[in-house]
Amino acid sequence: MAPFTKPEAALKQAEGLVSVGQAHAALQSLTEMFSSKKFRSAPLAVLEPILLRFIELCVDLRKGRTAKEGLMQYKNIAQNSNVGSIEVVIQKFLQLADAKVQEAQEKADKAVAVDVDDLEASETPESILLGAVSGDQSKDRTDRALVTPWLKFLWESYRTSLETLKNNARLEAIYQQVAQQAFRFCLKYQRKVEFRRLCETLRLHLANVAKYAHQTHAINLSDPEILQHHLDTRFAQLNTSVELELWQEAFRSVEDIHNLLTMAKKPPRPAMMANYYQHLTKIFLMSGNSLYHAAAWGRYYAIVTSIGGKSNEEMSRLAGQVLVSALAVPVGQQSEGEGKGKTARLAALLGLTKAPTRAGLLKDALSRDVLRLSPEPIKILYNLLEVSFDPLTLCASTAPMLATLCASDTPYTGYRPLLTRALLSRLLAQLSQIYSTLTLSALVDLVKPLDGFGAEQIEAYLMGCARRGELRVRVDHASGTISFADEAFTHVDDSSPVLTSAQEAAVQPSASDVVRSRLSTLAYALHDALRVIESPPETDIEALQNAKFGELVAAANAERHALALRRAIVARRRELLSELSVRKEKEEAGRRAEMSRVKKEMDERKEKEEARKRELERARKEIETIRTEETKKLAQDLIKRSGLKVSVDEMEDLSKDRLMRLQVEQIEKEKRDMNERLRVVAKRVDHIERAYRKEERPLLAQDYAEQQAVDLATFEALQKARIENSLVAHTEALVAKKRLSRMLSDFSSYKSTIMAARQEQYQKKLAAAQAKIQEEKEKRISALMAEREAERRAREEEEAAARAAEEERQRQEAELRVKEEAEAAKKREEEERLAAARRERELERQAALEEAKRKAQREQEAEERRAQRRIPEKQPPVAASPWRRSAAPSNPPIPSRTTPPRAESPAPGALRPGETGGAPGGWRQREMERAALGSSRQTASPAANSAPLPGPKDEDGFEPVTKVWRSRRLQGQT
């Protein structure tokens, strides 16, 4: 395509090419225009019609990849200025592709209708055979030939549109619209594989949001509007997957919705959540998870009742659905997730903090007044399963009810197998309460009213319950019985749903319950006995009422205080909110000022860029002018030199390349003219040659006859010469044979002589070789024997050395053992000597201690006697009567229990009172006695006052040395 001046010219040129049937050339010209700089700088009002025409050509020619490249280029140009233009182009693209699919379907319908030539004609054998082999009808083959290519193109159009609009906040609304249109496309044409791919594409785009967060128009999922768009799209995806019955994809869609809901700052609309839980019920029902199916119905019923707006009939039907789904859960069924992670995941999808249980679901349903609103058959079913206890007639009375309730025209048709399993689990739970052993035949007879349950199915269900821990049962095939285990000391988890369901249906406590509750029962009985024996004292009613009134007043005051505190907190929060709003306004004002500054800088930068572009445009125009002048000069030179035929008006639009191309075209034209002239000359020469051959044709037969005669004569002459030569050669060979036969005998004798000599030489060489071989063999044998002998000697030497080493080692061990025994004996002797010395020291120490103890005791006794002696000195003297003897001291010293008292000599100069017989002297005498008593006290026990106390001793009885003198050298070593 030639360079264009304006985009409008390219559009006109494309329209011209389309008008003459050159659609491919027109599309190629528009595609080349997208890569030019003029296309990027052109206004959108000019580019939009060009792109719409480009899209039309791409759709007509089914060029999906080319359309994708053009849409990407246009998005990069228009996303900053006009988003609506992109939406118009994308919608036009999808509308054209959809219209082509509709047109192809109409053509296929017409082709099928016209394909039948005779409506009354029967099928031919060929048509029957073709139908049996291919398995396709005429319409299917026609659709595959006409409709399928356009369906593929429409699917590629949706994928191209999503790839073009992804991860752009300004194009987010268009992106979600296109995604929902793609869902409708998959639903309309039942394209399940394409729907899975579409869901994976949307998940990939959502996962890449964080990857493109640094871009200018990145998607912010914290924005409520954008998040709501994504939620709407995911709900449309969920609806489509449910309608297509792609339950695995529906579960993935539920997980996507849950992940988006966790990111939302405000709760979603109740109607949206009701739709969410309604689809969850279908997913769990199809997966066979009755527990979470019932939990989903409970959540859906709670939301519907909070919304309201339902009629009584609809609420009754919904209540019956909730109750039937809860009753369909088998008794004691645990969460079906094998791990805690899966259980928590399913519970999180339902907005639950923990896994649901059957008892909890029924309790929640009854608390919501579901039983009252449910239809009468469901109430009867509830009474049979949950209220009454009659295991012998349970199946017989429930089977007709199930047949009526789960008929084909009722909404409970899908619950028939679930209710049957729940009924069987309830039957087994009740039987385990009243029977310890039951025959299999009796159980089969009880379950016979239920269709589809034979002996094998019942046994398989029992084993499943035992494996899951729902029922403790054993099957004995030898006796044909089943035994319900009721062990007294079996540990059972109180929080397990198995125990809960068993306790609900229990008629009498089991042995394990009795053992586990024995202490609590005893405690209750003792408490009741204590209350009877020691009844509480009677209280004053008026005082009790006054106390309660006081408590009420205190509670009212506390509540009033709490209310005042709450009001103060609310007022403070309002102040904080006002301050926060003022701060936000300031921040918003600062942000707006910053944005205005940034915008101003961007405008200035844009103006500078525009000025730079204008300067570049001016320079480009000057360069174009110079190039045009040079082109004109070159064209004039080419006209003068090579006779190029170019008009002056066309020189304005020509470039150097164009001129060179024109010159090349002119040279090619001259070459074609020369070739044409040569062709004419060659044709003339061909006619002359043909005339020559036409004239010589009659003479060819005569020339052929003459040539045959000449060839025959030549052949005969050659044959005659060959025969003559053969005869001559044979004659010469016979003569040579006769001549050589005379020396045949000489040749034979000479040959025998030579053969004998050579045979003799051979025998000699053979004997020499044999001798040499024998010699070498003997040498090899002798060498081998010597080698083996050397190995044997070396082995014997090694063994001798090993034996010597072993003997040396044993000798050393014996010496070491003897030395160790001597050292051990010496050590024992040393220990015995030390022990004897230690015992001697201990005896000496004990003797010293006994001696010190006796000495201390004697000193104590002497002190006591001195104290007794001092007591009479303080009393006044009594006149001696001539007729009465002097009395003994009033307080004689008490003898010690351990050591008898010992007489002690009185101090010199000291006299006992009463010895003089008269009254004591004056104060001088008393002072002398006091001084004498003090000196005697000092001399009585000198060791007690002067001897130091013994210090701490070690176990041998020695006092350890605390400080030892060491030299400086030894101190440094220490």
ZAFI-808249 format. One record per residue (C-alpha): residue in one letter; z, x, y. Coordinates in steps of 0.25 Angstrom, whole numbers, plus 5000, padded with zeros to 4 digits. Example, Ala and Ser with C-alpha at 12.3 -4.5 7.8 and 13.67 -1.06 7.14 Angstrom:
A503150494982
S502950554996
***
This chain:
M500050005000
A499750055014
P500850075024
F501149955032
T501549935046
K502449815045
P503049735034
E502249615038
A500949685035
A501549715021
L501849575018
K500449535023
Q499849635014
A500649585002
E500149445005
G498749485006
L498849554992
V499549434986
S498449344991
V497349424984
G498149424971
Q498849564973
A500249524971
H500649664964
A500049744976
A500749654986
L502149674979
Q501849824979
S501549824994
L502849754997
T503649844988
E503149964995
M503449905008
F504949895004
S505050045003
S504550075017
K505450095029
K504749985037
F505249885027
R506749925029
S506649915044
A505849785045
P506649655049
L507149565038
A506349445044
V505049525040
L505549585027
E506049445021
P504649385020
I504149515014
L505249515004
L505049375000
R503649394997
F504049524989
I504949434981
E503849334978
L502949444973
C504049504964
V504349364958
D502849334956
L502649474949
R503949474942
K504349604949
G505849604948
R506149754950
T505249754962
A505949634968
K507349694966
E506949824973
G506349744985
L507649654985
M508549784986
Q507749834997
Y507849705005
K509349695002
N509549835008
I508849795021
A509349645023
Q510849655018
N511349705031
S510649605040
N510149475033
V510849435020
G510149305020
S508749365019
I509149435006
E509649295000
V508349235004
V507549344997
I508449334984
Q508449184983
K506949194985
F506849294974
L507649204964
Q506949074968
L505549134965
A506049194952
D506649054948
A505348984953
K504549074944
V505449044932
Q505248894935
E503748904936
A503748984922
Q504548874916
E503548764921
K502348854916
A503048864902
D503248714901
K501848684905
A501348794895
V502148724884
A501648584887
V500248634887
D500348714875
V500248594866
D498748564864
D498948444855
L500248364856
E499848284843
A499548414835
S500548454824
E501048604823
T500048704817
P500448804806
E500348914816
S501248844826
I502348824815
L502248964810
L502349024824
G503548934827
A504248974814
V503949124817
S504249134832
G505349024833
D504948994847
Q504248864853
S503148864862
K504048844874
D504948954871
R503749054870
T503148994883
D504449014890
R504549154885
A503249184890
L503249114904
V504749094908
T505449214902
P504849314911
W505149234924
L506549214918
K506749364917
F506249384931
L507149274936
W508349344929
E507949484935
S507849414949
Y509349374948
R509749514943
T508949574955
S509549484965
L510949514960
E510749664960
T510149654974
L511349574980
K512549634972
N513749704979
N513449664993
A514449575001
R513349525010
L512449474998
E513649424990
A513349274992
I511949294988
Y512349374976
Q513249264971
Q512149164973
V511149244965
A512249264954
Q512449114953
Q510949084952
A510849184941
F511949104934
R511148984935
F509849054930
C510649094917
L511148954915
K509848884918
Y509048974908
Q510149004898
R510049154900
K511349204894
V511049344892
E510649354907
F511849284911
R512749394904
R511949494911
L512149424924
C513649414922
E513649564919
T512849594932
L513849514940
R515049584934
L514349724937
H514149684951
L515549644953
A516049774946
N515249854956
V515849794968
A516949904969
K515850004967
Y515049964979
A516249934988
H515950044997
Q514649985002
T514349915015
H514249775009
A515149784997
I515749664990
N517249644993
L517849554982
S519149534991
D518349445000
P518649304995
E517249254998
I516549364990
L517549344979
Q517349194979
H515849214977
H516049304965
L517049194959
D515949084961
T514949174954
R515849204943
F516149054941
A514649024941
Q514549134930
L515649074922
N515048934923
T513748994918
S514249074907
V515048944902
E513748864903
L512948964895
E514148974885
L514249124887
W515749124885
Q515949274885
E515249284898
A516049164903
F517349244899
R516849364907
S516549274919
V517949224918
E518549364918
D517649394931
I518149274938
H519649314934
N519449454940
L518849394953
L519949294954
T521049404953
M520349474965
A520349344973
K521449334984
K521449184984
P521449094972
P520149034968
R519748884970
P520448794959
A519048734956
M518548874953
M519748904944
A519648774937
N518148804933
Y518648944929
Y519748894919
Q518748784914
H517748884910
L518848974904
T519248854895
K517748854889
I517849004887
F519149004880
L518648884871
M517448954867
S518149074864
G519148994855
N520349044863
S521148914863
L522348964870
Y521649014883
H520748894882
A521948804883
A522548894894
A521248884902
W521248734901
G522748734906
R522348814918
Y521148724921
Y521948604920
A522948664930
I521948684940
V521248554939
T522548484940
S522848564953
I521448534959
G521448384955
G520348284957
K520148254942
S520148114937
N521148064927
E520148064916
E519748214919
M521248254919
S521448184906
R520348254900
L520748384906
A522148374901
G521748344887
Q520848464887
V522048554891
L522948494881
V521948504870
S521648644873
A523148674872
L523248604859
A522048674854
V522848814854
P523448844840
V524948844839
G525448984841
Q524149044846
Q524349164854
S523349224865
E522149264857
G521949394865
E522249504855
G522849594866
K523749574878
G522549614887
K521649504883
T522749394883
A523149434897
R521649434901
L521449294896
A522749244902
A522349314916
L521049234915
L521849104915
G522749154925
L523949164916
T525049264916
K525149264901
A524449214888
P524549064886
T525248994874
R524948864868
A526348814871
G526248854885
L524848784887
L525448654881
K526648664890
D525848684902
A524848574898
L526048474896
S526648514910
R525348484916
D525448334910
V524248364902
L524748284890
R524848154898
L523448164904
S522848204890
P522048094882
E522748024871
P522148104859
I522548234865
K524048184867
I524048134852
L523548274848
Y524548344857
N525648264850
L525148294836
L525048444839
E526248464848
V527248354847
S527248304833
F527648384820
D526948334808
P526248444801
L525848364788
T525048264796
L524648344808
C523248374804
A522948234799
S523448174812
T522748274821
A521348284814
P520848144819
M521348164833
L520648304833
A519348234828
T519448134839
L519848224850
C518848334847
A517648244845
S516248294849
D516248204862
T517648244867
P517948364876
Y518848424865
T517748454855
G517948604855
Y519448594853
R519348544838
P519448684831
L520548724841
L521348604839
T521148614824
R521748754824
A522848714833
L523148594824
L523248694812
S524148784819
R525048674823
L525048624808
L525448764803
A526548784814
Q527148644810
L527048674795
S527748814797
Q528948734802
I529148644790
Y528548724779
S528748864774
T527748854763
L526448764762
T525348764752
L523948784758
S523448664751
A524448574759
L524048644772
V522548624769
D522948474766
L523648464780
V522448534787
K521448454780
P521248344791
L520748464800
D519248494797
G518848634795
F520148684789
G520148724775
A521048814767
E520348944771
Q520348904786
I521848864785
E522149004778
A521349074788
Y522049004800
L523449034794
M523049184792
G522649184807
C523949124812
A524749224803
R523949344809
R524049294823
G525549274821
E525449124824
L526049084811
R526849154800
V526249114787
R525849164774
V524849114764
D525049124749
H523749114741
A524449124728
S525248994730
G524348934740
T525448924751
I525648964765
S527049014769
F527649004783
A528449124786
D529849094792
E530649224792
A531949224798
F531949364803
T530549364808
H530449414823
V529649314831
D529249334846
D529849214854
S528749224864
S527549214854
P526749084854
V526949074839
L528449054840
T528348964852
S527348864844
A528248874832
Q529448834840
E528748724846
A528348664833
A529648704825
V530348584818
Q531448674813
P531748824817
S531248934808
A532149034801
S531749144812
D532149044823
V533449014816
V533749164815
R533349194829
S534149084835
R535449094827
L536149174837
S535749084848
T536148954840
L537549024837
A537649054852
Y537348904856
A538348854846
L539448944850
H539248914865
D539348764862
A540648794854
L541248864865
R540948754875
V541648654866
I542848744864
E542948794878
S542448684887
P542148724901
P543248674911
E543048554919
T542548574933
D542848504945
I541648414948
E541848414963
A542048564964
L540848584955
Q540048494965
N540548564977
A540148694970
K538748644968
F538648584982
G539048724987
E538048784978
L536948694984
V537448724998
A537348864995
A535948854989
A535448765001
N535948875011
A535248985002
E534048895002
R534148875017
H534349025019
A533149055010
L532248955018
A532649025031
L532349155025
R531049105020
R530749045034
A531049185040
I530149245030
V529049155033
A529149175048
R529149325045
R527949315037
R527249235048
E527649335058
L527049445048
L525849365046
S525649345061
E525849495063
L524849525051
S523849425057
V523949495071
R523849635064
K522649575056
E521949525069
K522249665075
E521649735063
E520449635063
A520249665078
G520249815075
R519349795064
R518349705073
A518449815083
E518149925073
M516949835067
S516449815081
R516549965084
V515849995070
K514749895073
K514549955087
E514450085081
M513450035070
D512649965081
E512550095089
R512250165076
K511150065074
E510650075088
K510550225086
E509850205072
E508850105079
A508550205090
R508350315079
K507450225072
R506650185084
E506550335087
L506050365073
E505050245074
R504550305087
A504350435081
R503750375069
K502750295077
E502350425084
I502150495071
E501350375067
T500450385079
I500250535077
R499950505063
T498950395067
E498250495076
E498150605066
T497650495056
K496550455066
K496150605068
L496150625053
A495250495051
Q494250545061
D494150685054
L493950615041
I492850525047
K492150645052
R492350735040
S492250635028
G491650515034
L492850425032
K492550285036
V493750235044
S493650145056
V494450175069
D495250045067
E495850075054
M496350215058
E497550145064
D498050115050
L497650235043
S498550355040
K498150495035
D498350455020
R497550335023
L496450415028
M496450515017
R496450395007
L495250335014
Q494550475014
V494850484999
E494350344997
Q493050375004
I492950504995
E493150414983
K492150314988
E491050424990
K491450474976
R491250344970
D489850334977
M489450464971
N489850424958
E489050294959
R487850374963
L488050464951
R488250344942
V486850294947
V486150424944
A486850434930
K486350294927
R484950334931
V484950454922
D485450364911
H484250274912
I483350394911
E483950444899
R483850304893
A482350304895
Y482250434888
R482950384876
K482150254876
E480850334875
E481350434864
R481850324855
P480450304847
L480350454844
L481750464838
A481250414824
Q480050514823
D480950624827
Y481950584816
A480950584805
E480450724809
Q481850774809
Q482150714795
A480950794789
V481350924796
D482750904790
L482250874776
A481351004776
T482551084781
F483451034770
E482551064759
A482251204763
L483751234764
Q484051174750
K482951264744
A483551384751
R484951354746
I484551344731
E483751474731
N484951544737
S485851484727
L485051534715
V484951674721
A486451684723
H486651634708
T485751744702
E486551854710
A487851794705
L487451804691
V486951954692
A488351994698
K489051924687
K488352004677
R488552134684
L490052104685
S490352064671
R490052204666
M491352254672
L492252144668
S492952224656
D493252334666
F493852244676
S494752174665
S495252314659
Y495552364673
K496252234677
S497152244664
T497552384668
I497952354682
M498752234677
A499552314667
A499852424677
R500352314687
Q501152244676
E501852384672
Q502152404687
Y502752264688
Q503652284676
K504152414682
K504452344695
L505052234688
A506052324680
A506352404693
A506652274700
Q507552224688
A508352354688
K508552344703
I509052204702
Q509952234691
E510552354699
E510752274712
K511352164704
E512352264698
K512652324711
R512852184717
I513852154705
S514652284707
A514752264722
L515152114720
M516252164709
A516752274719
E516852174730
R517552074722
E518552184717
A518752224732
E519052084735
R520052074723
R520752204727
A520852154742
R521352014737
E522452084728
E522852174740
E522952054749
E523851984739
A524652114737
A524852124752
A525151974753
R526251984742
A526852114748
A526852034762
E527551914755
E528552004748
E528852074761
R529051944768
Q529951894757
R530752024758
Q530852014773
E531251864771
A532351904761
E532852014771
L532851924782
R533551814774
V534651924770
K534751964784
E534951824789
E535951794778
A536751924782
E536651884797
A537051734793
A538251794785
K538651884797
K538451774806
R539351684798
E540451794797
E540351814812
E540551664814
E541751654804
R542351774812
L542151704825
A542651574819
A543951654814
A544051714828
R543851584835
R544951524826
E545951634829
R545651614843
E545851464842
L547151484835
E547651584845
R547251494856
Q547951374850
A549251464848
A549151504863
L548951364867
E550151324858
E550951434864
A550551394879
K550951254875
R552251294870
K552551374882
A552151264892
Q553051174884
R554251264885
E553951274900
Q553951124901
E555251114894
A555951224903
E555451144915
E555951014910
R557351084907
R557351144921
A557051004927
Q558250954919
R559151064924
R558751034938
I559150884937
P560750904936
E560751004947
K560250894957
Q561450804952
P562850814959
P563850884950
V564950804943
A566350844942
A566850894929
S567850814922
P568850884914
W568950784904
R567350754903
R566250854898
S565050884907
A563950784904
A562550824899
P561350814909
S560950674911
N559450704908
P559350804897
P557950864894
I557150794884
P556750894873
S555250904871
R554650844858
T553750964855
T554651084857
P556251084857
P556851124869
R557251274871
A558551324878
E558151394890
S559151494897
P559551444911
A559151524923
P560151634927
G561251594936
A560951444934
L562051354930
R561951214924
P562651114932
G564051074927
E564351214921
T565251254932
G566151134930
G566351114945
A565551074957
P564351154961
G564351244973
G563751234986
W562351234991
R562251384989
Q562551374974
R561451254974
E560451344980
M560651464970
E560551364959
R559251314964
A558651454966
A559151494952
L558451364946
G557151404953
S557051544948
S557351494934
R556151394935
Q555251504939
T555651594927
A555651494917
S554051474915
P553351594921
A552151574913
A551951434917
N551851464932
S551051594931
A550151584918
P548751534922
L548151414914
P547151454903
G545651434906
P544651364897
K544351424884
D543151424874
E543151374860
D543651514855
G544851504864
F544451604874
E544251594889
P542851604893
V542551714904
T541951654916
K541551774923
V541151914917
W540752034924
R539352084922
S538552204927
R537452184937
R536452224926
L536952114916
Q537052014928
G535552034930
Q535252014916
T536051884915
***
